[in-house]
Amino acid sequence: MSAADAPGGVAVLASGEGTNLQALIDTAAREGLRDGIALVVSDRAEAGALVRARAAGIPAIHLSPADWSTRAAYDHALADLLAERQITLVVLAGFMRILEAEVVQRFAGRMLNIHPSLLPRHRGLDTHRRALEAGDRIHGSTVHFVEPELDAGPPILQYRIAVQPWDTPGRLAQRVRHGEHFIYPLAVRWWLQGRLDCTDGQAYLDGKPLAAPLVVTRDMAPIPG
Ligand code: GRF
């Protein structure tokens, strides 16, 4: 499914600081992303993302996992909330929970994630430290459609940087995040324009299958991977 079929808005799910959310808010304000961001949901009351959403006048909801007896019940409540609000695209931006497979399937082709590594390398946590320890010469971040398996799903865009001898996990995180703030709004824009689609586990851009993610480097211009 792509935006061409769907009238509703975008929801961003975030647990942390929300700098990717901020990049989306800024892009929406600057370029009038269709319908802007309709809703922000966080599992953490203290998430900076909620503060950023409220400052931008976006409905922001803290959905506390403590209010549900099981992980599955929480995930279904979250999915029901998104459906009630007629959310068409779910954007995971540092949402630190693994969603139930059923919930992910409910939003198949309508849920994006950004992961701070060049997937399939370094799924999971602590990616910058692991990239350094592995001696990776290239590192970065990946925007992908979400599938039930953790940090899997058809990749769309990657931001790639060369690892420098003086890099630390913190420095890498900072440089990678800088690129994330470009590639995530770009992918969301494509989806909202109906250019991006996912069918049967295959991502398409402008109707053409993406055999590999498009690659963005420091000049911020996407090229085939
Ligand atoms: C980003 O690095 C993203 O790749 C990962 O979580 C981080 C979120 O950062 N999924 P922020 O909250 O958007 O600043």
Residues whose N, C-alpha, C, O or C-beta is under 5 A from the ligand:
A	BS01	GRF	G16 E17 G18 T19 N20 L21 A93 G94 I114 H115 P116
